Amino acid sequence: MSGGLLVVGDIITDVVARHRGPLAPGTDTAAVIRTLPGGAGANVACWAAHWGNPDVRLLGRVGAEAAAWHERELTASGVRPHLVVDPEARTGTVICLVDTGASAERTFLTDSGASLRLAPGDWSDALLDGVARLHLSGYLFFSEPSRALAAVALQAARVRGVPVSLDPASAGFLAGLGVDRFLALAEGVDVLLPNRDEACLLTGLPGPADAAAKLSRYVPLVVAKQGAEGALVAVSGAVRARIRAAPAVPLDTTGAGDAFTGAFLAALLAGAEAEEAAEEGCRAGALAVENVGARPTRAVR
């Protein structure tokens, strides 16, 4: 089995600053800084293409100042970009502060820019022609125009019988939006891919296994990403599988969850069962954390 994947989501310019130890307020902290293409939706698309899907498409909105660069980067990664160039807003930018200690944990400063100005007028049902799966970045739910776009895309997919996956994207933004509101917006989704913090926030439960199980009473398939602890696959109110993480020496954890999602979806489209697809996701996540930036390098796999 195979088919196209359409990702709808954010395209972002990442400024990755890798520093060692705590930031020094009021003075300088030495860092290695790079400007790289990113965005949760765009990253998922690139990893899905890298993981072997030959027909990955991406709908997103960018500013004019970086549109050509992002289009080149996406095309070079095997993604067919459908970019809407915003006449007013600049491309979204995220400053990624990465501690180069053992955990390689990152903190984001986010300016969503044009990415959350995606709107229903940017949608066409023709985007689903030849598509076997639709994936929505949860960042779409965090502004009124892109929420409306997500609803239109979800409804169009349901009409065509195209399954839909959703990554909640951000525990911080989720808390601001409200759990009940998010779950109402996610109604009709077939696969939910939260990380540990997002799963616990969405359920109010402290343990990721209990949280994944509870979420799977509302969404047919829940795959909870747990970083170095692997992943949980939950169906019909119970955890069906616990997937071990692949070994890795972390350098930068930015985009690891997006790598998991992209490889997971590529594996599903290739005919894998959910457990096998989650194993592929863990392998991609391990590769992602061993490289700087959120996208696969040309020779990373």
Secondary structure, DSSP 8 states (H G I E B T S, - for coil): ---EEEEE---EEEEEEEESSS--TTS---EEEEEEEE-HHHHHHHHHHHTT-S-EEEEEEEETTTHHHHHHHHHHTTEEEEEEEESSS--EEEEEEEE-STT--EEEEEE-GGGGG--GGG--GGGGTTEEEEEEEGGGGGSHHHHHHHHHHHHHHHHHT--EEEE---HHHHHHH-HHHHHHHTTT-SEE--BHHHHHHHHT-SSHHHHHHHHTTTSSEEEEE-GGG-EEEEETTEEEEEE-------S--TTHHHHHHHHHHHHHHTT--HHHHHHHHHHHHHHHHTSSSSS--TT--
